[in-house]
Amino acid sequence: MNQSVIKALKLLDHFSADTPELTLKEIADKSNLPKPTAYRLLSSLESSGLLTKTKENEHDSKYQLGLKLLELGQIVSDQLEIRHIALPFMQQLARDINEVIHLVIRDQDEAVYIEKVDSSRALTLNTRVGKSSPLYMGSGPKMLLAHMPRGRQEAILEDTSNKKKRLRELQTIYETSYAFSIGEQDPDTTGISFPIYDYSNQVVAALAVSGLSSHFEGENLQALKQKTKSTAETISKKLGFRESVY
């Protein structure tokens, strides 16, 4: 990471409940930085909304944390709420079908796995909590990409092969509220996903089930789909979603 970015972000650590407002001199002293350097870094934080300048005169300036941090904190809070609400239903689904269950969200132009429940089968998947993935790889990420604006989809898929085919697949996923993948992240595995909606009727996550492809066939596939769909709907209702779209 750029060292200037690191230095700028470290300045935020000096703010606390006891010191919600600091002067330029105080921040420079706490950071062991020359005032011109501190001022330049603080100006960058101010322009991005992470800090607000509350007072400025010929001798010094005062700063406090900006509202952008409140916005970002709310996003983190929502993610934690989704994990907390979804986990017991994911655990029950794992007991019912004995496959790996994932909870996937979007972070900018990537998918991030924020929760995982393993199966008792001897199966190792290339997933872990915190892992990021391209939005076009895997059933969960594709579900999230399918609910993004068309322009963003095209930009994300710009350098991929079979762009037109991928866009048609995303349209199908959007229309059916169901995503399917075979061997996209791990060989010989299949994944299926359904969307999770929140109180504003927005897709905020994908509930994904993964396992050996031999388990995702015929009547067993239909049973997996139905149980995963039902679980996704239950989680959505717990998040305040009311309209039935499944």
Secondary structure, 3 states (H helix, E strand, C coil): CCHHHHHHHHHHHHCCCCCCEEEHHHHHHHHCCCHHHHHHHHHHHHHCCCEEEEEECCCCEEEEECHHHHHHHHHHHHHHHHHHHHHHHHHHHHHHHCCEEEEEEEECCEEEEEEEECCCCCCCCCCCCCCEEECCCCHHHHHHHHCCCHHHHHHHCCCCCCHHHHHHHHHHHHHHCCEEEECCCCCCEEEEEEEEECCCCCEEEEEEEEEEHHHCCHHHHHHHHHHHHHHHHHHHHHCCCCCCCC
